[in-house]
């Protein structure tokens, strides 16, 4: 039996959940199954998830500050409010695995480990909700949206279908607010590269199905951890924005550098990720060691990411014709270009026939926003 994960919210607020695939597959083939229409995730979900950073650490005696516990989630909830994460848009606090006790309650239900979650999931949920945030907890059902609670439904079973046959993403969208396509991310540049390569290779299949209410999920943001250089962290943030990916951080908000925090809270980059047009970006072309990605935005604007694939040497120069971007819409007849990453810089006014010259660090990315000029 293939299983994935699910989280269900406690209380009336929307919550974050990851789905168990065997039940999902039963409902997948059920006659008369209805499309998922819960009014949620009209833009990609933003929040914090414990898995990549804290895994299944249940030894609170040896590691009280990094075990999966009520204390950990309450501390993260406090920081999401006090340190500006909630204001930046990160509103979901998601429990993944390893919260449960080894035995069920007297009614046969799963229950939280009483030592690590002494107040149970309900007390934790009430605490998180009191902060104006939204919480998950584990549950085994696709029909949870029938409970009357608003629940963001995140699926992993498309990932587990891939070794056997090609998932039907149009059908997947009927059941999921976002869905995983690739293996779990790890805190390494190789892992991020593999996800980006897979996404580009399969973009003809996955890009068009994404949009308000349903998103391709390339997995967690590992920015602020140990495995990525600064340029690689910039690349993950930029490309997750281009791909309209859920922004679910997995890091330790108690110990995060100011630089990583500023990147994750960059309002201009988040605005691209959360753009209301809801179109996923794609790789436009690959030229030698340079990739160009683009994403259409609302108001005939575009986001463009220029990624340097080299992992040796110094910055690479790159010159591109603006007429080759965005089907020439944003810069026809003229446009204003702003570099958002790695540092914000107003590049100025360009005409359709102009070229743009830039330099990109190895493994790094330059993120641009291209807009129509404001008429005075």
C-alpha positions as CSV (number, residue, x, y, z in Angstrom):
1,X,0.0,0.0,0.0
2,X,1.3,3.4,-1.0
3,X,0.8,6.1,1.6
4,X,1.3,9.8,1.7
5,X,0.5,12.3,4.4
6,X,-2.5,14.4,5.5
7,X,-3.2,17.2,7.9
8,X,-6.6,18.4,9.0
9,X,-7.3,21.7,10.8
10,X,-8.8,21.9,14.3
11,X,-11.5,24.5,14.6
12,X,-13.4,26.5,12.0
13,X,-10.5,28.2,10.3
14,X,-8.8,27.0,7.1
15,X,-6.0,24.5,7.8
16,X,-3.2,22.8,6.0
17,X,-3.3,19.1,5.3
18,X,-1.3,16.4,3.4
19,X,-3.3,13.4,2.1
20,X,-3.2,9.6,2.6
21,X,-3.1,8.2,-0.9
22,X,-4.9,4.9,-0.5
23,X,-8.1,6.6,0.5
24,X,-7.6,9.2,-2.2
25,X,-7.2,6.5,-4.8
26,X,-10.4,4.9,-3.7
27,X,-12.3,8.2,-4.1
28,X,-10.3,8.8,-7.3
29,X,-12.2,6.0,-9.0
30,X,-15.5,6.5,-7.2
31,X,-18.4,7.2,-9.6
32,X,-19.7,10.8,-9.4
33,X,-16.7,12.2,-7.6
34,X,-17.0,16.0,-7.6
35,X,-14.3,18.5,-8.3
36,X,-12.7,20.1,-5.3
37,X,-14.2,23.6,-4.9
38,X,-13.5,24.8,-1.4
39,X,-12.6,28.4,-2.3
40,X,-9.1,28.1,-0.8
41,X,-5.6,28.5,-2.2
42,X,-6.6,31.1,-4.8
43,X,-2.9,32.0,-4.5
44,X,-0.2,29.5,-3.4
45,X,-0.3,28.5,0.2
46,X,2.3,30.1,2.5
47,X,3.4,28.8,5.9
48,X,5.8,26.7,7.9
49,X,6.2,23.0,7.9
50,X,8.4,21.0,10.4
51,X,9.5,18.0,8.3
52,X,12.7,18.8,6.4
53,X,14.4,20.6,9.4
54,X,13.1,18.6,12.3
55,X,12.2,15.3,10.7
56,X,10.8,12.7,13.1
57,X,12.8,13.7,16.2
58,X,10.8,12.4,19.1
59,X,13.5,12.4,21.7
60,X,12.5,15.4,23.8
61,X,14.7,14.2,26.7
62,X,17.9,14.4,24.7
63,X,16.9,17.2,22.4
64,X,14.1,19.3,24.1
65,X,14.5,22.2,21.7
66,X,14.4,20.3,18.4
67,X,11.9,17.4,19.0
68,X,8.5,17.3,17.4
69,X,6.4,18.7,20.3
70,X,3.8,21.2,21.4
71,X,6.6,23.4,22.6
72,X,8.2,23.5,19.1
73,X,5.0,24.5,17.4
74,X,4.0,27.1,20.0
75,X,7.4,28.7,19.7
76,X,7.1,28.8,15.9
77,X,3.6,30.3,16.2
78,X,4.9,33.0,18.5
79,X,7.7,33.9,16.1
80,X,5.5,33.9,13.0
81,X,3.6,36.7,14.6
82,X,6.3,38.6,16.4
83,X,8.9,38.4,13.6
84,X,6.7,39.5,10.7
85,X,6.1,36.1,9.0
86,X,2.4,36.3,9.4
87,X,2.3,39.9,8.1
88,X,4.4,38.7,5.1
89,X,1.8,36.1,4.2
90,X,3.0,33.0,6.0
91,X,-0.2,32.0,7.8
92,X,-0.2,28.2,7.9
93,X,1.6,26.3,10.7
94,X,1.7,22.6,9.5
95,X,2.3,19.5,11.5
96,X,3.7,16.7,9.2
97,X,4.4,13.3,10.8
98,X,5.5,11.9,14.2
99,X,3.0,13.7,16.4
100,X,1.0,10.7,17.3
101,X,1.2,8.3,20.3
102,X,2.0,4.6,19.7
103,X,-1.5,3.6,20.8
104,X,-4.9,4.8,19.9
105,X,-7.5,6.1,22.4
106,X,-10.3,4.0,23.8
107,X,-12.5,4.7,20.7
108,X,-9.7,3.6,18.3
109,X,-8.8,7.0,17.2
110,X,-5.3,8.3,16.6
111,X,-4.1,10.5,19.4
112,X,-1.2,12.9,20.1
113,X,1.7,11.7,22.1
114,X,0.8,12.7,25.7
115,X,4.4,13.5,26.7
116,X,5.2,15.7,23.7
117,X,1.7,17.1,23.3
118,X,0.4,17.2,26.9
119,X,-2.6,19.4,25.9
120,X,-3.4,17.3,22.8
121,X,-3.9,18.7,19.3
122,X,-6.9,20.8,20.4
123,X,-5.0,22.9,22.9
124,X,-2.2,23.5,20.3
125,X,-4.8,24.3,17.6
126,X,-6.5,26.8,20.0
127,X,-3.2,28.4,20.7
128,X,-2.2,28.7,17.1
129,X,-5.7,30.1,16.1
130,X,-5.4,32.6,18.9
131,X,-2.4,34.0,17.1
132,X,-4.4,34.5,13.9
133,X,-2.7,31.5,12.3
134,X,-4.0,28.3,10.9
135,X,-2.9,24.8,12.0
136,X,-2.9,21.2,10.5
137,X,-3.2,17.8,12.2
138,X,-3.2,14.3,10.7
139,X,-6.3,12.7,9.4
140,X,-7.1,9.9,6.9
141,X,-9.8,11.3,4.6
142,X,-10.4,13.0,1.3
143,X,-13.9,13.9,2.4
144,X,-12.8,16.4,5.1
145,X,-14.1,19.3,3.2
146,X,-17.6,17.9,3.8
147,X,-17.2,18.6,7.5
148,X,-18.1,22.2,7.2
149,X,-14.5,23.3,7.9
150,X,-12.4,25.1,5.3
151,X,-9.4,22.8,4.6
152,X,-6.5,23.3,2.2
153,X,-6.0,19.9,0.7
154,X,-2.4,19.0,-0.2
155,X,-1.8,15.7,-2.0
156,X,1.3,13.6,-2.3
157,X,-0.1,10.6,-4.2
158,X,0.6,12.0,-7.7
159,X,4.3,11.6,-6.7
160,X,3.7,7.9,-5.9
161,X,1.8,7.3,-9.1
162,X,4.6,8.4,-11.4
163,X,6.7,5.2,-11.3
164,X,3.6,3.3,-12.6
165,X,1.8,5.7,-15.0
166,X,1.4,9.3,-15.9
167,X,-0.9,11.1,-13.5
168,X,-3.9,12.9,-14.9
169,X,-3.3,16.4,-13.6
170,X,-6.6,17.7,-14.7
171,X,-8.3,15.0,-12.6
172,X,-5.8,15.6,-9.7
173,X,-6.9,19.2,-9.6
174,X,-10.4,18.0,-8.8
175,X,-9.2,16.7,-5.5
176,X,-6.3,18.8,-4.4
177,X,-5.4,22.4,-3.7
178,X,-1.7,21.5,-4.3
179,X,0.1,18.3,-5.2
180,X,3.6,16.9,-5.1
181,X,5.2,15.6,-8.3
182,X,8.8,14.9,-7.2
183,X,10.6,13.3,-4.2
184,X,11.2,15.0,-0.9
185,X,13.5,18.0,-0.9
186,X,16.6,17.9,1.2
187,X,18.9,20.6,2.5
188,X,21.2,20.4,-0.5
189,X,21.8,22.2,-3.8
190,X,21.7,18.9,-5.7
191,X,18.1,18.4,-4.4
192,X,17.0,21.8,-5.5
193,X,18.6,21.3,-8.9
194,X,16.9,18.0,-9.4
195,X,13.5,19.5,-8.6
196,X,14.1,22.4,-11.1
197,X,15.3,20.1,-13.8
198,X,12.3,17.8,-13.4
199,X,9.9,20.8,-13.4
200,X,11.4,22.1,-16.6
201,X,11.5,18.7,-18.3
202,X,7.8,18.1,-17.5
203,X,6.5,21.7,-17.9
204,X,4.4,20.9,-20.9
205,X,2.4,18.5,-18.7
206,X,2.2,20.4,-15.4
207,X,2.2,24.1,-16.1
208,X,-1.2,24.7,-17.7
209,X,-3.1,22.8,-15.1
210,X,-1.9,25.1,-12.3
211,X,-4.0,28.1,-11.3
212,X,-6.2,29.6,-8.6
213,X,-7.3,26.8,-6.3
214,X,-4.7,24.3,-7.4
215,X,-0.9,24.4,-7.6
216,X,2.1,22.2,-8.4
217,X,4.1,21.8,-5.3
218,X,7.9,21.4,-5.7
219,X,8.2,21.0,-1.9
220,X,9.5,23.0,1.0
221,X,11.7,26.1,1.1
222,X,15.0,25.2,2.8
223,X,16.3,28.7,2.9
224,X,17.9,29.6,6.3
225,X,19.2,26.1,6.9
226,X,22.7,24.7,6.2
227,X,23.0,23.3,2.7
228,X,22.6,26.2,0.3
229,X,24.9,29.1,-0.4
230,X,23.5,32.6,-0.5
231,X,23.2,32.5,-4.3
232,X,21.5,29.1,-4.2
233,X,19.0,30.4,-1.6
234,X,18.2,33.3,-4.0
235,X,17.7,30.8,-6.8
236,X,15.2,28.7,-4.8
237,X,13.2,31.8,-3.8
238,X,13.2,33.2,-7.3
239,X,12.2,30.0,-9.0
240,X,9.6,29.1,-6.5
241,X,8.1,32.5,-7.2
242,X,8.2,31.9,-10.9
243,X,6.7,28.5,-10.6
244,X,3.8,29.8,-8.4
245,X,4.8,27.2,-5.8
246,X,3.4,27.0,-2.3
247,X,5.9,28.7,0.0
248,X,6.1,26.3,2.9
249,X,9.3,27.0,4.9
250,X,11.0,24.2,6.8
251,X,13.6,25.9,8.9
252,X,14.2,27.0,12.5
253,X,12.7,30.5,12.9
254,X,14.5,30.8,16.3
255,X,17.9,30.7,14.6
256,X,17.7,32.2,11.1
257,X,20.0,34.8,9.7
258,X,18.8,38.3,9.0
259,X,19.8,37.8,5.3
260,X,17.7,34.6,5.0
261,X,14.8,36.2,6.8
262,X,14.9,39.2,4.5
263,X,14.9,37.0,1.5
264,X,11.9,34.9,2.7
265,X,10.0,38.0,3.6
266,X,10.8,40.0,0.4
267,X,7.5,41.6,-0.4
268,X,8.2,42.1,-4.1
269,X,9.2,38.4,-4.6
270,X,6.2,37.2,-2.6
271,X,3.9,39.5,-4.7
272,X,5.2,37.6,-7.8
273,X,4.5,34.3,-6.1
274,X,1.0,35.5,-5.0
275,X,0.1,37.2,-8.3
276,X,-3.7,37.0,-8.7
277,X,-3.5,36.0,-12.4
278,X,-2.4,32.6,-11.1
279,X,-0.4,31.5,-14.1
280,X,2.6,29.2,-13.4
281,X,5.9,30.2,-15.0
282,X,8.1,28.0,-17.2
283,X,11.5,27.7,-18.6
284,X,11.6,29.7,-21.8
285,X,14.9,28.5,-23.1
286,X,18.3,27.1,-22.2
287,X,21.4,28.6,-23.8
288,X,24.6,26.8,-22.8
289,X,24.9,27.4,-19.0
290,X,22.1,30.0,-18.8
291,X,18.4,29.3,-18.3
292,X,15.7,31.9,-18.8
293,X,12.4,31.4,-17.0
294,X,9.3,33.6,-17.3
295,X,5.9,34.0,-15.8
296,X,3.0,36.2,-17.0
297,X,1.6,38.4,-14.3
298,X,-1.5,40.5,-13.9
299,X,-1.7,43.9,-15.6
300,X,0.3,42.6,-18.6
301,X,3.5,42.4,-16.5
302,X,6.0,39.6,-16.5
303,X,8.5,38.1,-14.1
304,X,11.8,36.8,-15.6
305,X,14.4,34.7,-13.9
306,X,17.9,34.2,-15.4
307,X,19.7,31.3,-13.9
308,X,23.4,30.5,-14.1
309,X,23.9,26.7,-14.2
310,X,27.7,27.0,-13.8
311,X,29.2,25.8,-10.5
312,X,32.7,27.1,-11.2
313,X,34.4,30.4,-12.0
314,X,33.0,33.9,-11.6
315,X,29.8,35.7,-12.7
316,X,28.6,35.0,-16.2
317,X,27.6,37.9,-18.5
318,X,24.3,37.5,-20.4
319,X,22.7,39.7,-23.0
320,X,19.1,39.1,-24.1
321,X,16.7,40.7,-26.5
322,X,13.6,42.0,-24.7
323,X,11.6,41.2,-27.8
324,X,12.2,37.5,-27.0
325,X,10.5,37.7,-23.6
326,X,6.8,37.4,-22.7
327,X,5.8,37.1,-26.3
328,X,6.9,40.7,-26.6
329,X,3.8,41.9,-24.6
330,X,5.4,43.5,-21.6
331,X,7.9,45.5,-23.6
332,X,5.8,46.3,-26.7
333,X,6.4,49.2,-27.4
334,X,8.2,49.9,-24.1
335,X,8.6,48.8,-20.5
336,X,10.1,49.5,-17.1
337,X,12.4,46.8,-15.6
338,X,13.2,46.3,-12.0
339,X,15.7,43.8,-10.7
340,X,14.3,42.2,-7.5
341,X,17.0,39.6,-6.7
342,X,19.7,39.2,-5.7
343,X,19.4,42.9,-4.7
344,X,16.7,45.3,-5.7
345,X,17.6,47.8,-8.4
346,X,15.6,50.0,-10.7
347,X,17.0,49.3,-14.2
348,X,14.9,51.9,-15.9
349,X,13.0,52.4,-19.2
350,X,13.5,50.0,-22.1
351,X,12.1,49.8,-25.6
352,X,10.9,46.7,-27.4
353,X,14.0,46.6,-29.6
354,X,16.4,47.0,-26.6
355,X,18.7,44.4,-25.1
356,X,19.3,43.8,-21.5
357,X,22.8,43.0,-20.1
358,X,23.3,41.4,-16.8
359,X,25.7,39.2,-14.8
360,X,24.7,36.1,-12.8
361,X,26.8,34.4,-10.1
362,X,27.5,30.7,-10.4
363,X,24.4,28.7,-9.2
364,X,22.7,32.1,-8.8
365,X,19.7,33.7,-10.3
366,X,18.7,37.3,-11.3
367,X,15.0,37.9,-10.9
368,X,13.4,40.7,-12.9
369,X,10.0,42.3,-13.0
370,X,8.9,43.9,-16.3
371,X,6.0,46.3,-16.4
372,X,4.3,48.6,-18.7
373,X,5.4,52.2,-18.0
374,X,3.0,54.3,-16.0
375,X,1.3,57.0,-18.1
376,X,1.7,60.5,-16.6
